[in-house]
Amino acid sequence: MGGVRLVLLGAPGVGKGTLAKMLKEEYSVPHLSTGDMLREAVKQRTQLGKETSRYMNEGKLVPDDVVVGVLRESIKDCEKGFILDGFPRTNRQADALQDILGEMGISLDAVINFEAPLEVLVQRLSGRRQCRECGAIYHISNMPSKESGICDVCGGELYQRGDDGREVVGVRLRTYEEETAELIDYYRGKGLLESVNAAKHREETFEEVITILRCKK
Ligand code: AMP
């Protein structure tokens, strides 16, 4: 199948980033993660990073105008396809995405809503490790690197995201319920929503997504 234009929706820890990386390989389209972009900005100490780190450290959403600007810039050459991970997160962002895609003369193929129980999310978040260099994602027990603390892909150092600590995780999960979960209805209303069970092994979830997309085309 050619390029796909997807939004991945779901609570923190549900596996959007991991599935996005698998889908990116399958469809050869860019993986656009606003969280990764913002973390990079913080790491590089850019103006954007300075403006946004406070929100990220506290597990709160970065203001819509700022994150829409980031998305607009990153999606502009992706008319052939993309996998959006972590955007949109509010109704205003979803409306902005519609406008941006409209200006580009394209539309979404589907919005994949990943579902998993709270205990699965918490277990995944608490054990998640990420590569400082290339952003590859691991889990200390579900998906460990070959050598502890070292990325299999690039040899970079694995670290625990500051916002994966217990206190901030609670805020992030609440923020998701209060500000993002309503996007499920938003996209259901547009006939784009496809819900998948993300509590299973990632390969099974991946197969479920692939099957859905095959049926759509
Ligand atoms: P993520 O990597 O998707 O979990 O995002 C990490 C953090 O970046 C979030 O907790 C927010 O502070 C910020 N962030 C990422 N994407 C967005 C977005 N679409 N809207 C607002 N804040 C965002």
Residues whose N, C-alpha, C, O or C-beta is under 5 A from the ligand:
A	BS01	AMP	T34 G35 D36 L38 Y55 M56 G59 K60 L61 V62 V67 D85 G86 F87 P88 R89
